[in-house]
Amino acid sequence: MVDRTDRLFAPEEALPPDRRLARQLERLQEVLSQTGAVAARERAQQAGLLDGEVNLDKLRRVPLIRKEDLPRVQAERWPLGGWVWWERVRRLFVSPGPIFDPEGPGPDYWGCAVALHAAGFRPGDVVVLNDPYLGGTHLPDITMVSPVFVGRRLAGFVACRAHHADVGGMSPGSMP
């Protein structure tokens, strides 16, 4: 058998799928039992996630909130629709819409490090993007992002955004 743990972000990734799922569900149950986010507790209660063991059938019962509904949901109930535990919010970002994106405690609150490691991010990498929806405010914004590592662990990112007068328009200085 090939040892591939050196390419993994964490040893848990090498667990058999059933054990990995069991750990994820245990962690979800722990998070749900500790959350102070009112709306999250209400939805979890409606789906039966707070009664007994957490499983995929119960998790599938949780209704989703569509992105276009977030501004209304966040405005109807403080804080942010009742979906955050306000005491644990470190920063609050405002996205177009306006949609408020809270950042909680810890170095990788959104859990991106595992996915980015799996995608191949390593020391010295630079990603250049100009997607107005995913990484900028509009087409002429070009963003460069580099991962920052502490030892072998991804600790965060540094980014630089620059606004350019001409980014592939139909003619010099034009916008598409």
The 8 nearest C-alpha neighbors of each residue, nearest first, counted from 0:
[[1, 2, 3, 4, 13, 15, 14, 5],
 [0, 2, 3, 4, 5, 13, 6, 7],
 [3, 1, 4, 0, 5, 6, 13, 7],
 [2, 4, 5, 6, 1, 7, 13, 0],
 [3, 5, 7, 6, 2, 10, 13, 9],
 [4, 6, 3, 7, 2, 8, 10, 9],
 [7, 5, 4, 3, 8, 117, 116, 9],
 [8, 6, 4, 9, 5, 10, 12, 3],
 [7, 9, 113, 116, 6, 10, 117, 12],
 [8, 10, 11, 7, 12, 4, 113, 13],
 [9, 11, 12, 13, 4, 7, 8, 14],
 [12, 10, 13, 14, 9, 19, 8, 7],
 [11, 13, 10, 14, 9, 7, 19, 8],
 [14, 12, 11, 10, 15, 4, 7, 3],
 [15, 13, 11, 12, 19, 18, 16, 10],
 [14, 16, 18, 17, 19, 13, 12, 20],
 [17, 15, 19, 18, 20, 14, 21, 13],
 [16, 18, 20, 19, 15, 21, 14, 22],
 [19, 17, 21, 20, 15, 16, 14, 22],
 [18, 20, 16, 22, 21, 17, 14, 15],
 [21, 19, 23, 17, 22, 18, 16, 24],
 [20, 22, 18, 24, 19, 23, 25, 17],
 [23, 21, 25, 19, 20, 24, 26, 18],
 [22, 24, 20, 26, 25, 21, 27, 19],
 [23, 25, 27, 21, 26, 22, 53, 20],
 [26, 24, 22, 28, 27, 23, 21, 29],
 [25, 27, 29, 23, 24, 28, 22, 30],
 [28, 26, 24, 30, 29, 25, 31, 23],
 [27, 29, 31, 25, 26, 30, 53, 32],
 [30, 28, 26, 32, 27, 31, 25, 33],
 [29, 31, 27, 33, 32, 28, 34, 26],
 [32, 30, 28, 34, 33, 29, 27, 40],
 [31, 33, 29, 30, 34, 28, 49, 40],
 [34, 32, 30, 31, 29, 35, 28, 36],
 [35, 33, 31, 36, 32, 30, 84, 40],
 [34, 36, 84, 37, 33, 83, 40, 85],
 [37, 35, 84, 83, 82, 39, 34, 81],
 [36, 38, 81, 40, 39, 35, 41, 82],
 [37, 39, 81, 41, 82, 40, 36, 42],
 [40, 38, 42, 36, 41, 37, 82, 43],
 [39, 41, 43, 37, 38, 42, 44, 36],
 [42, 40, 38, 44, 39, 43, 45, 37],
 [43, 41, 45, 39, 44, 40, 38, 61],
 [42, 44, 48, 40, 46, 41, 45, 39],
 [43, 45, 47, 41, 49, 42, 46, 48],
 [46, 44, 42, 43, 47, 41, 61, 48],
 [47, 45, 43, 60, 44, 61, 48, 57],
 [48, 46, 44, 50, 49, 45, 57, 43],
 [47, 49, 43, 53, 46, 50, 44, 57],
 [48, 50, 44, 47, 43, 51, 32, 31],
 [51, 49, 47, 48, 52, 44, 53, 46],
 [52, 50, 49, 53, 48, 47, 28, 54],
 [51, 53, 54, 50, 48, 28, 49, 25],
 [52, 54, 48, 28, 24, 51, 57, 55],
 [55, 53, 57, 56, 58, 52, 24, 48],
 [54, 56, 58, 57, 59, 53, 24, 60],
 [57, 55, 59, 58, 54, 60, 53, 46],
 [58, 56, 60, 59, 55, 54, 46, 48],
 [57, 59, 55, 60, 56, 61, 54, 46],
 [58, 60, 56, 57, 61, 55, 62, 46],
 [61, 59, 46, 57, 58, 62, 56, 45],
 [60, 62, 46, 59, 58, 42, 63, 43],
 [63, 61, 60, 64, 42, 59, 46, 58],
 [64, 62, 65, 61, 60, 66, 59, 42],
 [63, 65, 66, 68, 62, 69, 67, 72],
 [64, 66, 68, 67, 63, 69, 62, 72],
 [67, 65, 69, 68, 64, 70, 98, 63],
 [66, 68, 65, 69, 70, 96, 71, 64],
 [69, 67, 66, 65, 71, 70, 72, 64],
 [68, 70, 72, 66, 71, 67, 73, 98],
 [71, 69, 73, 98, 72, 68, 97, 74],
 [72, 70, 74, 69, 73, 68, 75, 67],
 [73, 71, 69, 80, 75, 74, 70, 68],
 [72, 74, 80, 79, 70, 71, 75, 69],
 [73, 75, 71, 72, 76, 70, 80, 79],
 [76, 74, 72, 73, 80, 71, 77, 79],
 [77, 75, 80, 74, 81, 78, 73, 79],
 [78, 76, 79, 80, 81, 75, 74, 73],
 [77, 79, 81, 80, 76, 83, 85, 82],
 [80, 78, 73, 77, 81, 82, 76, 74],
 [79, 81, 73, 76, 72, 82, 77, 78],
 [82, 80, 38, 37, 78, 79, 36, 83],
 [83, 81, 36, 38, 80, 39, 79, 37],
 [84, 82, 36, 85, 81, 78, 79, 35],
 [83, 85, 36, 35, 86, 87, 34, 88],
 [84, 86, 87, 88, 83, 78, 36, 35],
 [85, 87, 84, 88, 89, 83, 35, 103],
 [86, 88, 85, 103, 84, 104, 89, 83],
 [89, 87, 103, 85, 102, 90, 86, 101],
 [90, 88, 103, 102, 104, 87, 91, 101],
 [91, 89, 102, 88, 101, 92, 103, 100],
 [90, 92, 101, 100, 102, 99, 93, 89],
 [93, 91, 100, 99, 101, 94, 90, 102],
 [92, 94, 99, 98, 100, 97, 91, 95],
 [95, 93, 98, 97, 99, 96, 92, 100],
 [96, 94, 97, 98, 93, 136, 99, 132],
 [97, 95, 98, 94, 70, 67, 93, 69],
 [96, 98, 95, 94, 70, 93, 99, 69],
 [97, 99, 94, 96, 70, 93, 95, 69],
 [98, 100, 93, 92, 94, 101, 97, 91],
 [101, 99, 92, 91, 93, 98, 102, 94],
 [102, 100, 91, 90, 88, 92, 99, 103],
 [103, 101, 90, 88, 89, 91, 108, 100],
 [102, 104, 88, 89, 87, 108, 101, 105],
 [105, 103, 108, 87, 89, 88, 102, 106],
 [104, 106, 108, 107, 103, 102, 89, 109],
 [105, 107, 108, 154, 104, 155, 109, 110],
 [108, 106, 110, 109, 105, 112, 111, 155],
 [107, 109, 105, 110, 103, 106, 104, 102],
 [108, 110, 111, 107, 102, 103, 112, 106],
 [111, 109, 107, 108, 112, 113, 114, 106],
 [112, 110, 114, 109, 113, 115, 107, 108],
 [111, 113, 115, 114, 110, 116, 153, 107],
 [112, 114, 116, 115, 111, 8, 117, 110],
 [115, 113, 117, 116, 111, 112, 118, 110],
 [114, 116, 118, 112, 117, 113, 120, 111],
 [115, 117, 113, 120, 119, 118, 114, 112],
 [118, 116, 114, 119, 115, 113, 7, 8],
 [119, 117, 115, 116, 120, 114, 113, 121],
 [118, 120, 116, 117, 121, 115, 114, 124],
 [121, 119, 116, 115, 118, 124, 146, 122],
 [120, 122, 124, 119, 123, 146, 116, 148],
 [123, 121, 124, 148, 146, 147, 120, 145],
 [122, 124, 121, 125, 145, 146, 147, 120],
 [125, 123, 122, 145, 121, 120, 126, 146],
 [126, 124, 145, 144, 143, 127, 123, 146],
 [127, 125, 144, 143, 145, 128, 124, 142],
 [126, 128, 143, 142, 125, 144, 141, 129],
 [129, 127, 142, 141, 130, 126, 143, 134],
 [128, 130, 141, 140, 131, 142, 135, 134],
 [129, 131, 133, 134, 132, 128, 135, 138],
 [132, 130, 135, 137, 136, 138, 134, 133],
 [133, 131, 130, 134, 135, 136, 137, 129],
 [134, 132, 130, 131, 135, 129, 136, 128],
 [133, 135, 130, 131, 132, 129, 128, 142],
 [136, 134, 131, 137, 140, 130, 129, 133],
 [135, 137, 131, 140, 134, 138, 132, 130],
 [136, 138, 131, 135, 140, 139, 130, 132],
 [137, 139, 140, 131, 129, 130, 136, 166],
 [140, 138, 163, 162, 166, 137, 141, 164],
 [141, 139, 162, 138, 161, 135, 137, 129],
 [140, 142, 129, 161, 160, 128, 139, 162],
 [141, 143, 160, 128, 159, 127, 129, 140],
 [144, 142, 127, 159, 126, 158, 160, 125],
 [143, 145, 158, 126, 125, 157, 142, 127],
 [146, 144, 125, 157, 156, 124, 126, 158],
 [145, 147, 156, 155, 148, 122, 157, 124],
 [148, 146, 155, 156, 154, 153, 145, 122],
 [149, 147, 153, 154, 152, 150, 151, 146],
 [150, 148, 152, 151, 154, 153, 147, 155],
 [149, 151, 152, 148, 153, 154, 147, 122],
 [150, 152, 149, 148, 153, 122, 121, 8],
 [153, 151, 149, 148, 150, 154, 8, 112],
 [152, 154, 148, 155, 147, 112, 149, 151],
 [155, 153, 148, 147, 152, 149, 106, 156],
 [156, 154, 147, 153, 146, 157, 148, 106],
 [157, 155, 146, 147, 145, 158, 144, 154],
 [156, 158, 145, 144, 146, 147, 159, 155],
 [159, 157, 144, 143, 145, 156, 160, 142],
 [158, 160, 143, 142, 144, 161, 157, 141],
 [161, 159, 142, 141, 143, 140, 158, 162],
 [160, 162, 141, 140, 163, 142, 159, 139],
 [161, 163, 140, 139, 141, 164, 160, 142],
 [164, 162, 139, 165, 140, 161, 166, 141],
 [163, 165, 172, 139, 166, 162, 173, 171],
 [164, 166, 172, 163, 167, 171, 168, 139],
 [167, 165, 139, 168, 163, 164, 138, 174],
 [166, 168, 165, 169, 170, 171, 174, 175],
 [169, 167, 173, 174, 175, 170, 166, 171],
 [168, 170, 175, 173, 167, 171, 174, 172],
 [169, 171, 168, 173, 172, 167, 174, 165],
 [172, 170, 173, 165, 168, 169, 167, 166],
 [171, 173, 165, 164, 170, 168, 174, 166],
 [174, 172, 168, 170, 171, 169, 175, 165],
 [173, 175, 168, 172, 169, 165, 166, 167],
 [174, 168, 169, 173, 167, 170, 138, 166]]
